[in-house]
Amino acid sequence: MAAAAAATSASLFSIGSSYSSTKASSLTQSRSTQAVKFNSVPSFTGLRSTSLISGSDSSSLAKTLRGSAAKAQTSDKKPYGFKINASYKVAVLGAAGGIGQPLSLLIKMSPLVSTLHLYDIANVKGVAADLSHCNTPSQVRDFTGPSELADCLKDVNVVVIPAGVPRKPGMTRDDLFNINAGIVKSLVEAVADNCPNAFIHIISNPVNSTVPIAAEVLKKKGVYDPKKLFGVTTLDVVRANTFVSQKKNLKLIDVDVPVIGGHAGITILPLLSKTKPSVNFTDEEIEQLTVRIQNAGTEVVDAKAGAGSATLSMAYAAARFVESSLRALDGDGDVYECSYVESTLTDLPFFASRIKLGKNGLEAVIESDLQGLTEYEQKALEALKPELKASIEKGVAFANKQAAAAAN
């Protein structure tokens, strides 16, 4: 598994994760065009980028999108060697928001999606109309308000939940809890009632608490499958890969840094000692990189000065995880990502680590990542546990309190 590719002016892009170097290249890469040749694809994770080596008069994103759509409609060849089956339904709950809009656009680009359902409490019709003009195969439908939520979720394969309020300057992830916890609870209840077998991707913060809330809701509905509930922590990996590449002047396409723990502050633990390719860091570099990765969300919030949070990079990371899930559903046996899931890797009930995805969801937790940690990483791991434990317990307590109130 390796890093998300850096954007360059001579590259083509499509969303994916962890492709083997012996497998065929992306849809766009395999497309026959005049006087264009492509390099083979190395093994890496994230948005795939392959540089043109000859004969291209333009590498604009617009041409790339047109090429991807045309290929999806005229060929049944997948980038990982199977036949294309654009038959998966994806629902984005919170599609009109700052994350939801760019996320929906990126999902619309996937050749594996046949139907894209967009839900929000307001302003979603315009988003759907706009996206429906993009010449990619998936059909877009909009759903507004609780009365249309059940229809939105019917027969959906993957549900992505970015709904909620964003962070503002001075706001901690805990400040988000009271608002976003209720939103996640109500949406997951609808998922349980209408598409209980779907993969559920939780983006709404604080993820350390909202994933346990979702688990409790699903348990009470009698449909909980821990293999299909995911907290999306992909952005931590994307940031770690980017920052390490910049710091050590490495090709971003080659870099992979596993990130474990949770998805807030010190609970985010990049395992820099396990960076691929192998690279040496000074103690100062380890401290600086770790702190920056942990506080990267605040970096964006402060830079936007009250105008929002990390919406674009979050959409990018979430789209990567969606595409990984779709590939796993569709039979690719080589899909790995980091995610916050129910886990026995530590003494905590939920924990983020590298996982293997398959047709039925989580197939395996990669235990080896926690073996052979440095002294710095081991101390950081022990230090994050009390905070992560408290966040998990807070989520469980909220769900149980809500359930008790409803019973009365």
N, C-alpha and C positions, 0 to 999 in steps of 0.2 A: 504494500500500500504506500503510495507516495502523494505528493502535494497537488493542490489546485494550481492550474497553470496560469502563468502571468499573461496578461493581454499584451500582444505586440501588434504592430501594424501589418505584419505579414503572417497572420495566423487565422485559423478557422476554429470555431468554437461549437461545442455541444456539451450537454450536461451529463455527467456520469461519475463512476467511481471504480477504482481498483481493477483496471483492465490488465490482463496478462499480455506480455509483449509478443507472445506467439499468436495472439488472437488477431482477427481482422481489424482494420482501422474503422474509424467512425463512418456514419452514413455519408456525411459531407465529404470525407476523405475518399470514400470508395466511388463517389460520383464521377462519371466520365465527363471531363470538360476539355475544351480545346487547349492543346499544348500545355497542360498542367500535370506535373508529377508531384507525388507526395512522399515524404519520408515515412518509414514505418513508425508505429506508435510504441513508445517505451511504456513500461509498467508504472502507472501512477494513479492517484486518486483526485477526483474533482472535475472541474471544467476542463475538458480535453482540448489541447492546443497543438496543432501540427503546422509547422511552417511550410509555406510553399517554397519549392526550390527552383522552379523555372516557369516561365511562360505566363504568369498571371498578370493581367492588366489591371486587376483590382482585387483587393481582399477586404472590401467593405463588409460591415456586419449585415447590411441589407442583402448583398449577394449571397452571403452565407445562409441567411434565413431562407431565401428563395430556394437555394440549393438543397437545404435540408428537407423542406416541404416537398419539393419535386421528387427527391429520392424516396421519401417515405411513401409516396403515392405510386411509384412506378417499380419499386423493387421490394422483394421480400427478404432481403439479406440484412441481418442484424450485425452490429459491430462486434458482438461476441459469438457469432457463428451459428445462431439459430435463425428461425424464420420470424419476420416481423408480424406481430399480432396486435395492431393498434386497437385494443379492445378493453382498456382499463378506464374506469371512471374515477376521477379524483374530485373531491370537494374541498374548497378553501372556505373556511368559516372565519369571516373578518376580512373579506376580499376587497373591501373599499378602503381599507386603511393604508397606512404608510408602508407596512411590510406586505400586506395582502395584494396590493396592485402590482408591484414589480414581481412578486412571487408568482402571481397568476400568469403574468406574461411569460416568465421562464418556463412554467409548466406547460403553457400553450405550445411551446416549441418542441415538446417531447413527441417523438414518433410513436411512443407506446400508449399515448392517451387518446381515447376515442371521444370521451365526453368530459368536459370541465364544468363543474357546478360552482357557481360563485354565490356566496351567502353573506349578507350583512343586514344590519337593522335599518340602513338608509344608504342612498347614493350608489347602489350596486348596479342598477340598470345601465347607467352610463359606462361603467367599467366594462360590463359584459358586451355592450354594443361596440365599444372601442376595440376590445380584444377579438371580437367576432370577425373583424375585417382582416385579421392576420391570416395569410394563406398557408396555414398549417392544418393538418387533418382534423384535429379535435373540434367538436361542436361545443359552443359555449351557451350555457343557460344561466339566468339570474334568478335569485330567490331573495325576497325581502321580508324580514320580520319573522317572529316565532310561528306564525300561522303557515308559513311556507317551508319551514325547516325540515319537516318530515319528508316532503317531496324532494327536497335537495339531497337528502341522505339515502334515499332508496337505492339499493343495489350498488352502493359506492364501494370501491376497493381500497382506497386510501383517503383518509380524512386528515386535513392539515388545519391546525387551529392557531392562527396568529392573532385572534381576537383579543381585545383588551386595550387598556390605556398605555401609552408609551411612558418611558421615564422622562422626567424633566430635571433641570438643574437643581441639585440639592436633594433629589429624591433617591432613596435607596430602593433596592428590590423589595425589601420588606414593606416599604410604603405602598407598593403596588398591590400588596396582598389582598386587602379587603375588597378592592374593586374586582381585580382579575380572578380571584378565587371563585367568586359567585358566577362570573361569566363562564369559566371553564366548567364548573359543576353543571350548569344548565345545558351547555352544549354537549357535554359527554353523556348526560342523561338521554338526550335525543339520539346520539350515536348508538347507545345501548339499545334503544327501542327500535331503531330503523336499519342499522347496518352493523350488528354486533360482531361480525367476522372481519370487519375492515381493519387495516393497519391504522393506528391513531398516532399522529405526530403532534406533540404538544410544543408549541413555541411560546405561548403566553407566559410571561414572567410573573412571579419568580418560579422558574421551572423546577427548582429543588423542592418546592411545595405543591405546585399544580399537578405534577405527575402523580404523586401520592394521592391527591384529591381525586384525580381521574380513576385511579386504581380502586379506591374505596367506593366510588359511585358505581363502577362496573361490577364490583363484588356484590353490592346490594341489589343490583339488577340481575345477578346470577349469570353474567356473561363475561366475567373477567378472564382474559387470556394474557398472562404476562409476556408472552412471546410477541404480542401485537401492540403493545403500548410502549411508545418511545418518547423520551424527552430529547428534543433536537439541540444537541450541543456542538453540532458541526462547525458553527462559527468560531468556537474556541480553537479548533484544529486549523481552520482556514487562516486565522490570525497568527497562530503559532508558526505555521509554515511560512507565511509572508514575512513575519518579523525576523525569523531565523535566516531566511534567504537574504534579506537586506543586511543583516548584521554581519554575516559571514561571506557575503558576495557569492552566493551559490545560485545555480539555475533553479528557479522556483519549481519547475516541472519535476525536479529530482527530489525535492525535500518532503519528508514526512515526519511529523512530530506527534506521537500519540498524546492525548490529553485526557486525564482521568479525574474522578472526584465528582464535582457538581458543576453548576453553571452560574456561579456568582462569587465574586471576590476571591478570598483565599481558598474556597472549595474548588476552584479551577487550578489543576496542577498539571502543567506541561512536563512531560518526561523528557527533558532535553538530553539526558544520557542515552536515550534510545532513538535519537534523531537518525534518520537515514537520508543521505549517506552519512557514515560515521564522521563526526566532527568534534573537535576539542573546544571547550569553552573555559574561559577563566572563571573564577568564583564571582568576579564582578559582573561578567556578562550573564552568568546564570541568574544572578539576583535581578539585574536590570530587565532581562527578557521575561522572567517569571512575573515580575510585578507589572510590566507593561501588558502582558497577555491577560493577566487577571483584571486589570483596570481599563482594558481597551474600550469597553462599553462607555465608561465615564469619559474617556478621551473624546469620543464622538459626541456625547451629550453636551459636553462643555463647548466643543467646537461649533456646534449648531446653536448654541446660546439661546436655548428655549424653543427652538424651532423644530425639535424632534429628537429622536434617538437613532440608533444604528439600524436603519430600515433597509438600505440597499444591500449592505454586506450580509445582513440577516436573511434577506430574500434569496440572495445568491447561495448561501449555505443551506438554507431550507430546501431550495430547488434541487441542489445536489443530493440531499438525503431522500427526497421524493423520487428522483430518478433511480437512485440505488435501490429503493424499495420496489419500484416497478420492474427493474431488471431482475431482482430476486424472485418476484412473483411470476415473472415470465420465463424462469428456468435457468438464468445465469447462476452457476454454482461457485462463482468467485467474487462475491460482493462483501466488502468489509467497510465498516464505518465505526466511528466513535458515537456512542449514544448513552443517555441516562436511562437505565432500565432497572427492573427488579433483578437483584443480583445476590449471589452468595460469595462473591469475590472477596468481600470484607465482612465485618460484623454489622454493617449497615444494610437495611433492606433494599435500598436503591443506591445505585452507584454508576457513574459514567466510566466507560472503558471501551476498548475496541471490541466489536462484536462481528460475527458472521451472520449475514442475512440469507434467508432461504424462502421458499414458497409459502411456508407457514409462519414466517416472521423470524424471530431470533433463533438461530440454530446453535450458536455457541458463543460463549464469552472467552476472549483471548486472555487466559490466565497468565501467560508468560510475561505480559507487560509489567506485572507487579513483582516479577522475580529479578533479583540483582539490582535493586534500586541503589542509588548513591545515598550517602548519609544525609545530604541536603534534602533529597526527595523523600526519604523515609521519614524524616522529621516533619516535613511539610504535609505528608500524608496523615500522620498522627495529629497534626495541628488542625487539619481541616475537618476531621471527623466530628468533633463536638458541634460545630456550626451546622454541618450538613445534617447531623442527627436531629438537631433542634428544628431545622426547616422541614424535615420529613414529618416529625411529630406534629408540627404546627398544621401541616396539610391534612394529616389524618384526623386530628382533633376537629378541624373545621368541618370536614366531611361528616364526621359522626355527630357533631352538634347540629348540623343542618338536617341530618336524617332524623334525629330525635325531635327536633322542632316540627318537622313535617308529620311525624307520627302522632304528635299531640294536636 
